[in-house]
């Protein structure tokens, strides 16, 4: 196998793993919502995540995330220069797509 083919296969596998992670998070959110449990106290849901982690979950660039943030599609919090997103908001956005 040539190096170029290997790198393409690796990138493909990497994106498939990211898709599986995203689906897993969506399933967890669905199960929490349908078991009658309050999601407000769930550590998974209340977790605040960084821009980089958010981009990985959404599978988008930081520029795209910036656009979503500025047009009000994704709420965020900012303390000094640090921007954080609630994981629940990210997962809800994915469920709406």
C-alpha positions as CSV (number, residue, x, y, z in Angstrom):
1,X,0.0,0.0,0.0
2,X,1.4,3.4,-1.0
3,X,1.8,6.1,1.6
4,X,-0.9,8.3,-0.1
5,X,-3.4,5.5,-0.1
6,X,-2.6,4.8,3.5
7,X,-3.1,8.4,4.5
8,X,-6.4,8.6,2.6
9,X,-7.6,5.4,4.3
10,X,-6.5,6.8,7.7
11,X,-8.4,10.1,7.1
12,X,-11.5,8.1,6.1
13,X,-11.3,6.0,9.2
14,X,-10.8,9.1,11.3
15,X,-14.0,10.7,10.0
16,X,-16.0,7.5,10.4
17,X,-14.9,7.3,14.1
18,X,-16.0,10.9,14.6
19,X,-19.4,10.1,13.0
20,X,-19.8,7.2,15.4
21,X,-18.9,9.4,18.4
22,X,-21.5,11.9,17.3
23,X,-24.1,9.2,16.9
24,X,-23.2,7.9,20.4
25,X,-23.7,11.3,21.9
26,X,-27.0,11.7,20.2
27,X,-28.2,8.3,21.5
28,X,-27.2,9.2,25.0
29,X,-29.1,12.4,24.8
30,X,-32.2,10.6,23.4
31,X,-32.0,8.0,26.2
32,X,-31.7,10.6,28.9
33,X,-34.7,12.6,27.5
34,X,-36.9,9.5,27.2
35,X,-36.2,7.8,30.5
36,X,-37.9,10.6,32.5
37,X,-34.7,11.7,34.1
38,X,-34.0,15.4,34.4
39,X,-31.2,16.3,32.0
40,X,-30.5,19.5,33.9
41,X,-28.4,17.7,36.5
42,X,-26.6,15.4,34.1
43,X,-22.8,15.9,34.0
44,X,-22.8,15.0,30.3
45,X,-25.4,17.6,29.5
46,X,-24.1,20.4,31.7
47,X,-20.5,20.0,30.6
48,X,-19.1,23.0,28.9
49,X,-16.7,22.3,26.1
50,X,-14.1,24.2,24.2
51,X,-14.2,25.6,20.7
52,X,-11.9,22.7,19.5
53,X,-14.1,20.0,21.1
54,X,-17.2,21.6,19.7
55,X,-15.7,21.6,16.2
56,X,-14.8,18.0,16.6
57,X,-18.4,17.0,17.6
58,X,-20.0,19.1,14.8
59,X,-17.4,18.1,12.3
60,X,-16.8,21.7,11.2
61,X,-14.1,24.3,11.1
62,X,-13.6,27.1,13.6
63,X,-14.7,29.6,11.0
64,X,-18.0,27.8,10.6
65,X,-18.4,27.6,14.3
66,X,-17.7,31.3,14.6
67,X,-20.5,31.9,12.0
68,X,-23.0,29.7,13.9
69,X,-22.1,31.6,17.1
70,X,-22.4,35.0,15.6
71,X,-25.7,34.4,14.0
72,X,-27.2,33.2,17.3
73,X,-27.6,29.6,16.2
74,X,-25.3,28.3,19.0
75,X,-25.4,29.9,22.4
76,X,-22.1,30.3,24.2
77,X,-20.5,31.8,27.2
78,X,-17.4,33.8,27.3
79,X,-15.1,34.6,30.3
80,X,-12.4,37.0,29.3
81,X,-11.1,35.4,26.1
82,X,-12.3,31.8,26.8
83,X,-15.4,30.7,24.9
84,X,-17.3,27.6,26.0
85,X,-20.4,25.9,24.7
86,X,-22.9,23.7,26.6
87,X,-22.7,20.2,25.3
88,X,-26.5,20.0,25.4
89,X,-26.8,23.0,23.0
90,X,-24.4,21.3,20.6
91,X,-26.3,18.0,20.8
92,X,-29.6,19.7,20.3
93,X,-28.2,21.5,17.2
94,X,-27.1,18.2,15.8
95,X,-30.6,16.7,16.4
96,X,-32.2,19.6,14.6
97,X,-30.1,19.1,11.4
